[in-house]
Amino acid sequence: MKIRPVLGAVTVSAVLGLTCLIAAHAATPPPRPESQQEFWARYDKRDWSSAIEEARRLVERARANSREPMQLANALTLLGNAQLSGGDRASAEGTFREALQITESQGAGSGPAAVDPLRGLGYSLALLERHEEAVPFLERAVIISRRNFGLFDPSQQGLLRQLAASLTRIGRGAEGQKQMLYLQRIGERTYGERDPRLSPVYCVVGDWYLDTGNFMLARERYRAAFDVVENKLGKNDPALVLPLRSLARSYVQEVYFIAQGYQPMEQRGADAASPMEPRGINPRYISSDGERALQRALTILDAHSDTQPALLADTLIQLGDWYQVKHQPEKALPYYRRAASLVAKDDKAAPEAAGAPLSFPVRVYYPTPPLAMRNRQLAPAQIDEKFVSVEFTVTGSGDVQDAKVIEQNGSQRQASEALEAIRASRYRPKFVNGEPVDTQGVVNREVFKIRKQDGDESQS
């Protein structure tokens, strides 16, 4: 099976496993050394710059104590984690490499001490889109983890998730699928196959299928996640919200997948992620199952007084986006307005983080120009790139107005298709003081890949 994902992207939060799916049964971590308390206090608060500074102080002290090289390796691993979390992927790569080199030089390259630098190096390379290089480090970390902590130790779930993603990115989708199914087996062995704590595990596996274009298997996992919760905890438990929202997202992702010029796995088998001739798709007719799932998720959240405002706001925005994709702004705007009100009242969240989803226009649907779908499988040496930049206004209802080409080196046909695509796109509008407003001067730059031997003539 050859699968190439075209949806989603690897993120720091995903690869670092900040939300531990099955941590309850993982081994209790050793107490943090007193010398690291200040670092962890800043890291746990997600104050990355301060955490990096503190980690550098730990590294400097460890370098001064040349008799304890493993202490330096540990400090470097802390620094790499902070750099990676703070978005400095290139620096993190170098830091983890040094930590791993020290660990290996001390004869600990196949022991537990190697797992963290191997994992960090693999994550860094993956985030730098160097998946071929990342895979060997991730595979080695998995092997060492199983050898030292057991075949079904829950702590390897983050490694398996990133390994599957990287394998899939380099065309080894069948191997990636094996890693995700192993992750599922770990959850089933840890809890039992009918335990509601399996729900987020099923959702993670479903997300992988979703990103590879296998919407049928993704929805099977989301429904399995839904069933294990409902059968044990009832029809109104908050644990249902995750699979309900995931199920709804799958329908929107399918629209996006097809709009990008790809065909779902169930329609084309092993070549599902191969380019196809563009075909029309009308987002107005996406399955009502997704709408019902989101409405039910919102009802559950509203019924619980302890619902986190951020989760409720995210769900409201997702429901608004659902209607916006269907070009029903009159239905979308009430959900956006309610979300904006929640964000404004949520004093616990950082204002810039909380307001981001509604503080600028966000594109929720875009029918990729047919000419932009061509030649995406060719190597960079085989193509020339042309572009068309379009400037426009996103209205308070999320529509596009006054679209015009402001810069280009492509053909007239490419410019025409770029304009047509932007005019048909849908946006979540910007909100100011709880109300949607027009946003002028928005720019989209569409890139067209042209075979070098073809020139522009076949694209005109």
Disulfide bonds with the S-S distance in Angstrom:
none
